[in-house]
Amino acid sequence: MLTADPRLKGGAMRPAEKLSITLPSEMADFIRQKVDSGLYASNSEIIREALRGMMERERRLERLDTAIARGLADAEAGRVQDIDQMRTELRDSFTNGPEHFPV
């Protein structure tokens, strides 16, 4: 089965798979309520949106993990700044504008 993906140029077709899933009643009722309310056209639309959100959260967490690892590596290599000095510089940049913030 092919479906148009609005994120692809020109409405390009992307292969889609049909899955059968089992959900607790509470989740199934939630999905039905959303479709019945008109907010979503189908059960599949809700599941796709939920999965996109989950995938985006994972991407953000990966970027955060990378930033933390980079910060730890900088600290281990001695590339750190004194916290009191940073507070003063940040306070000054907010008071005097960003052009006064040391780079």
C-alpha positions in Angstrom: 0.0 0.0 0.0 1.3 3.5 -0.8 0.2 6.7 0.9 0.9 10.3 0.1 3.2 11.8 2.7 2.5 15.6 3.0 6.1 16.1 4.2 7.5 14.8 0.9 7.8 17.2 -2.1 5.0 16.9 -4.6 2.9 14.6 -2.4 5.4 11.7 -3.1 4.2 8.3 -2.2 5.8 6.4 0.6 5.3 2.7 1.3 2.9 2.1 4.2 2.3 -1.1 6.1 -0.9 -2.2 7.6 -0.5 -3.4 11.2 -3.0 -4.9 13.6 -2.5 -3.8 17.2 -4.1 -4.7 20.5 -4.7 -1.8 23.0 -6.2 -1.6 26.5 -9.8 -0.5 26.5 -8.9 2.9 27.9 -6.6 3.6 25.0 -9.0 2.3 22.4 -11.8 4.5 23.9 -9.5 7.5 23.9 -8.8 7.0 20.2 -12.5 6.6 19.4 -13.4 9.7 21.3 -10.8 11.7 19.3 -12.1 10.4 16.0 -15.8 11.0 17.0 -14.9 14.5 18.1 -13.8 15.3 14.5 -10.3 16.2 15.6 -8.9 13.2 13.6 -10.2 11.6 10.5 -9.2 8.0 11.5 -7.6 5.8 14.1 -4.5 5.6 12.0 -4.1 9.4 12.0 -4.0 9.4 15.8 -1.5 6.6 15.9 0.7 8.3 13.3 0.7 11.6 15.2 1.5 9.8 18.5 4.4 8.0 16.9 5.7 11.2 15.3 5.7 12.8 18.7 7.5 9.9 20.2 10.1 9.9 17.4 10.7 13.6 17.9 11.1 13.2 21.6 13.7 10.5 21.0 15.6 12.8 18.6 15.6 15.6 21.2 16.8 13.2 23.9 19.6 12.0 21.6 20.7 15.6 21.0 20.6 16.2 24.8 22.7 13.1 25.4 25.2 14.4 22.8 25.3 17.8 24.4 25.8 16.3 27.9 28.6 14.1 26.6 30.3 17.0 25.0 30.0 19.1 28.2 31.5 16.2 30.2 34.3 15.8 27.8 35.0 19.6 27.9 35.0 19.4 31.7 37.4 16.4 31.8 39.7 18.3 29.3 39.7 21.4 31.6 37.6 23.5 29.2 35.5 25.0 31.9 34.6 28.5 33.2 34.1 29.7 36.7 30.4 29.7 37.5 30.5 33.0 39.4 32.3 34.6 36.4 29.6 33.2 34.0 26.8 34.5 36.2 28.3 38.0 36.1 28.8 37.9 32.4 25.2 36.7 31.8 23.8 39.3 34.2 25.8 42.0 32.4 24.6 40.8 29.0 21.0 41.0 30.0 21.6 44.4 31.6 23.7 45.9 28.8 22.4 43.9 25.8 23.9 40.9 24.0 26.6 43.1 22.2 28.4 43.3 25.6 28.5 39.6 26.1 32.1 38.2 25.7 32.4 35.6 23.0 
